[in-house]
Every structure is written in C-alpha cells, then in structure tokens.
Amino acid sequence: MAGALNKHIALVGFMGAGKSTLGREVAERLGRPFVDVDADVEGVTGRSITQLFETEGEAFFRTKEAKVTVERLHTSPPAVLALGGGALGSSQVRDALRARAFTVHVDVDPGEAWNRVRDK
C-alpha cells in the first residue's frame, strides 16, 4: 500500500457512478489536486462531450479522452483523477494506469446511475 501513496488515484466506473463527486472529496481530504478528465477534454477541444459525440463521433472523443488521460497520468504531483466511463477501452490508458495510478472502481447500481444521468 505504501507504493500506492506516491501514485495518482484514478476513479473508474460507469457514467453516473459518482466519480467526480467522490474524487473532489478524496482530493480535498488528501490535499491533492482533482482532475475531471471529461472537463479537461472539454477544455482542450472547446466543446462539450455531447457536442464532440454529435459532430466528431465517439472514436474522435475516445482518442482525445485517452490522450488527455495519459498526459494527466504523467504529471506531478499525484492527483485524484475521475476518468470517463469509457476510458478503460483504451490500452494506452490501461497501461498508464497500471504504471502510474492506484485505480479504484466506483460501483453503482445501474438503475441509480441512470437516475443520475438521464436528464443530462
């Protein structure tokens, strides 16, 4: 566990699992920066996730998501990262997580996740 303290903490799970909410709280308690990868992708592209899906397609979004995630995992100091729901689909992200993060799966009942995101 001591090695995990020097790594990023990466929260993964379904959309609506609560990764961003939990991530902010964990980061505050640990005195670490918080990174919402979806928000970073929006900042880099200047468009919302919805707009990216509609105009560029999922493949474009996933490529940007993987690039931003891997870049963030190579920064210091260690942060708490909330990854997008599909981020683990990228082998580059999985490799970077394995090397640079303590990864936590945030589990949620699918019905609850749907209730949280259905109006967004």
JOPE-V548286 format. One record per backbone hydrogen bond with DSSP energy under -0.5 kcal/mol. CO is the residue of the C=O (numbers start at 1). NH is the residue of the N-H. E is the energy in kcal/mol with one decimal. If there is no record, write none. Layout:
[[CO;NH;E] [CO;NH;E]]
//
This chain:
[[1;4;-0.6] [1;5;-0.9] [2;5;-0.8] [3;6;-0.9] [4;7;-1.3] [8;10;-0.6] [8;102;-3.3] [9;11;-0.5] [9;81;-3.2] [10;12;-0.5] [10;104;-3.2] [11;83;-2.4] [12;106;-3.5] [14;17;-1.9] [18;22;-2.9] [19;23;-2.7] [20;24;-2.2] [21;25;-1.5] [22;26;-2.8] [23;27;-2.7] [24;28;-2.2] [25;29;-2.4] [26;30;-2.2] [27;31;-1.1] [27;32;-2.6] [33;80;-2.6] [35;37;-0.8] [35;82;-2.8] [36;40;-2.1] [37;41;-2.6] [38;42;-2.3] [39;43;-2.3] [40;44;-2.6] [41;45;-2.4] [42;46;-2.2] [42;47;-0.6] [48;52;-2.5] [49;53;-2.4] [50;54;-2.4] [51;55;-3.0] [52;56;-2.4] [52;57;-1.5] [57;61;-1.9] [58;62;-3.1] [59;63;-2.0] [60;64;-2.2] [61;65;-3.0] [62;66;-2.4] [63;67;-2.2] [64;68;-2.7] [65;69;-2.4] [66;70;-2.7] [67;71;-2.3] [68;72;-2.6] [69;73;-2.2] [70;74;-0.7] [71;74;-1.0] [72;75;-1.5] [79;9;-2.6] [79;81;-0.6] [80;35;-2.8] [81;11;-3.4] [81;83;-0.7] [82;37;-2.2] [84;87;-1.6] [86;89;-2.0] [87;90;-1.6] [90;94;-2.3] [91;95;-2.5] [92;96;-2.2] [93;97;-2.8] [94;98;-2.4] [95;99;-1.9] [96;100;-2.6] [97;101;-2.0] [100;8;-2.0] [101;103;-0.7] [102;10;-2.1] [104;12;-2.7] [104;106;-0.6] [105;107;-0.8] [109;113;-2.4] [110;114;-2.3] [111;115;-2.1] [112;116;-1.8] [113;117;-1.5] [114;118;-2.1] [117;120;-1.9]]
//
